[in-house]
Amino acid sequence: MTAASRSSLPSRDRAVETMLADSASDAAFATTLAKGLFVLEAFGMGSAVLGNMDISIRTGIPRPTVARLTHTLTELGYLAFDQALAKYRLGIRALRMAHPLLADMPFRQVARPLMQDLAASVRGTVSIGLLDGSAIVYVETARSGDVGPHVPDIGMPITVLATAMGRAAASILPREEAARFDAQLAAGNAAQWSDFSALYFDGIAQCAERGFCTCVGEYMPAIHAVAAPLHYAANSGRAFAINCGIPAFRLQPGQLEAEIGPRINALAASIRALINEAEPGISRRTPLPAHAG
């Protein structure tokens, strides 16, 4: 199995087990509520329909507990039961939870026309992502007609370590937060850390040196990408980045670095100017060893 394929395969989310274990001694922590939320998040790992056993495998939560949680979430409308498949899918009520968060990012509407222009020009996709733990989640995206095998959409999470957008967002974390973040990445997925930590730190260095970083098929071999830091919201701790992904067969040698990278960097600057955001600082850091996880 290649590093890239290992990075994208659905598997047990070890972060769930870690968070539940770390909170075991916290009397104020609502464990049942946490498990219910983890059940909902399981549907973001590559499948629209899941059975109780599927969810148990992905979260590490025992199947009888999962069965009680899926029943309750179905009664509340957050899950829907598919009689034909005897499995669950997310219910419409779950969609309501996304709107307040997206509405709190009005810059997306300002950025979208500019993003669409670039996407059409390079025949690819242009997206904004928000850092969320070891993932970066799409919050806006624009695409040309034929973008190949990777069609990003709002709410879709991708790994930080193996992607240009993840590395660009991580590059603008404040120094102390950056150190904690890197340590958490190392501890959270030893295989990914071993495969991608050197490329991750190299991407951060690229952002410091030229304002963008590249991902030449590490996440998805058929897609090459560049990304630039967008802005860091200190009041909320949100780190945003913007990327451009293009099918590899459409790129000329050196075009990603010489043309597309400077264009995504310029687009990030244009968006910041429109929303009155300063250019974010890059948090340079010393790479942790590849075996740190």
Buried (B, 14 or more C-beta within 10 A) or exposed (E): EEBBEBBEEBEEBBBBBBBBEEBEEEEEEEEEEBBBBBBBBBBBBEEEBBBBEBBBBBBBBEEEBBBEBBBBBBEEEBBBBBEEEEBBBBBEEBEEEEEEEEEEBEBBEEBBEBBBEBBBEBBBBBBBBBBEBBBBBBBBBBBBEEBBEBEBEBEBBBBBBBBBBBBBBBBBBBEEBBBEBBEBBBBBBBEBBBBBBEBBBBBBBBBBEBBBBBBBEBBBEEBBBBBBBBBBBEEEEBBBBBBBBBBBEBBEEEBBBEBBBBBBBBBBBEBBEEEEBEBBBBBBBEBBEBEBB
